[in-house]
Amino acid sequence: MIDDEFDISILKQLGNNHQDELLSKLRKKKLELDNAHEMAQIESQHGLEYLFDEIDNLE
């Protein structure tokens, strides 16, 4: 192996050793993102309802 090359097998070994921990962290982050997305959708829907109520009040 040339000094300038990077041996990716080291990363694979590290990944295998910490796979459960990494998967747990990824699942937790996905849940956080899903919850944030759901909250954004709810807030957006409330904003639209408010906007349509204001338009109805103008008529």
Secondary structure, 3 states (H helix, E strand, C coil): CCCCCCCHHHHHHHHHHCHHHHHHHHHHHHHHHHHHHHHHHHHHHHHHHHHHHHHHHHC
